[in-house]
Amino acid sequence: QVQLVESGGGLVQAGGSLKLSCAVSGSIRFAVMGWYRQAPGKQRELLATISSSGETNYADSVKGRFTISRDNAKNRVYLQMNSLKPDDTAVYYCNIGSDRPSPYWGQGTQVTVSS
């Protein structure tokens, strides 16, 4: 059973920072990993991806503010979020970073940005 456990969310003021962590039960050595978010009433959005070699891609909404990273030895993926905005408020999830994510979604971690 694949398990994805997100952590690090919380309440932060606009302009603040948070670092999210994703622990994966299986090996991510060869997988493109990504971070997603879903706000109430909105579709789930793919924010950032990182390949096994470290190549990254970002959605325009977060480019320049968020940084995705990975530690293959620890099977962990991270998302450093800076200059947070109220529009960033959502539940954040990690998964395979593609149009075919694993169906084994974690519980996500809530990020709330106050203004």
C-alpha positions as CSV (number, residue, x, y, z in Angstrom):
1,Q,0.0,0.0,0.0
2,V,1.4,3.4,-1.1
3,Q,1.2,6.0,1.6
4,L,1.6,9.7,1.2
5,V,1.8,11.8,4.4
6,E,1.9,15.6,4.1
7,S,2.9,17.9,7.0
8,G,4.0,21.4,7.7
9,G,0.9,23.4,7.0
10,G,-0.6,26.0,9.3
11,L,-1.8,29.5,9.6
12,V,0.4,32.3,8.4
13,Q,0.1,35.9,7.6
14,A,0.3,37.2,4.1
15,G,4.0,37.6,3.1
16,G,5.0,34.8,5.4
17,S,6.6,31.4,4.7
18,L,6.0,27.8,5.3
19,K,7.8,24.6,4.3
20,L,5.8,21.5,3.6
21,S,7.0,18.0,3.7
22,C,5.8,14.8,2.1
23,A,6.8,11.3,3.3
24,V,6.3,8.5,0.9
25,S,6.1,4.8,1.9
26,G,7.8,3.5,-1.3
27,S,10.8,4.5,-3.3
28,I,10.6,7.8,-5.3
29,R,13.9,7.3,-7.0
30,F,12.5,7.1,-10.5
31,A,9.4,9.1,-10.1
32,V,8.5,12.7,-11.1
33,M,7.0,14.1,-7.9
34,G,4.7,17.0,-7.5
35,W,2.7,19.2,-5.2
36,Y,-0.9,19.9,-5.7
37,R,-3.5,22.1,-3.9
38,Q,-7.2,22.3,-3.8
39,A,-9.2,25.3,-2.4
40,P,-12.9,25.1,-1.6
41,G,-15.0,25.2,-4.7
42,K,-12.0,24.9,-7.0
43,Q,-10.4,22.1,-9.0
44,R,-7.2,20.5,-7.8
45,E,-4.2,22.3,-9.2
46,L,-0.7,21.0,-9.9
47,L,1.7,23.5,-8.6
48,A,5.2,22.1,-9.1
49,T,7.0,19.0,-10.3
50,I,10.5,17.7,-9.8
51,S,12.1,14.9,-11.8
52,S,14.5,12.2,-10.5
53,S,17.4,14.3,-11.8
54,G,16.1,17.5,-10.1
55,E,14.5,19.3,-13.1
56,T,11.7,21.4,-11.8
57,N,8.6,23.0,-13.3
58,Y,6.1,25.4,-11.7
59,A,2.7,26.8,-12.3
60,D,2.6,30.5,-13.2
61,S,0.7,31.1,-10.0
62,V,3.6,30.1,-7.8
63,K,6.7,30.5,-9.9
64,G,9.3,32.6,-8.2
65,R,7.7,32.1,-4.8
66,F,7.6,28.3,-4.3
67,T,10.5,25.9,-4.5
68,I,10.1,22.1,-4.8
69,S,12.9,19.8,-3.7
70,R,13.4,16.1,-3.0
71,D,15.5,13.7,-0.9
72,N,15.4,10.4,-2.7
73,A,17.3,8.6,0.1
74,K,14.6,9.6,2.6
75,N,11.7,9.3,0.2
76,R,10.7,12.8,0.9
77,V,9.5,15.8,-1.1
78,Y,9.4,19.3,0.1
79,L,7.8,22.6,-0.9
80,Q,9.2,25.8,0.4
81,M,6.6,28.5,0.1
82,N,7.5,32.2,0.4
83,S,5.7,35.4,0.0
84,L,2.4,33.7,0.7
85,K,-0.9,35.3,-0.4
86,P,-4.4,34.7,0.8
87,D,-5.1,33.0,-2.6
88,D,-2.6,30.3,-1.6
89,T,-5.1,29.1,1.1
90,A,-5.9,25.5,0.3
91,V,-5.2,21.9,1.2
92,Y,-1.8,20.9,-0.2
93,Y,-1.1,17.3,-1.4
94,C,1.9,15.5,-2.8
95,N,1.8,12.8,-5.4
96,I,3.2,11.8,-8.7
97,G,3.7,15.0,-10.7
98,S,1.8,14.3,-13.9
99,D,-1.7,13.9,-15.3
100,R,-1.7,10.4,-13.9
101,P,-1.2,10.8,-10.2
102,S,-1.4,7.8,-7.8
103,P,-5.0,7.2,-6.6
104,Y,-3.5,6.8,-3.1
105,W,-3.8,10.4,-2.0
106,G,-2.8,11.4,1.5
107,Q,-4.8,13.5,3.9
108,G,-3.1,16.7,2.8
109,T,-2.0,19.6,4.9
110,Q,-4.0,22.8,5.4
111,V,-2.4,26.1,4.6
112,T,-4.3,29.2,5.6
113,V,-2.9,32.6,4.7
114,S,-4.5,35.6,6.5
115,S,-4.7,39.1,5.2
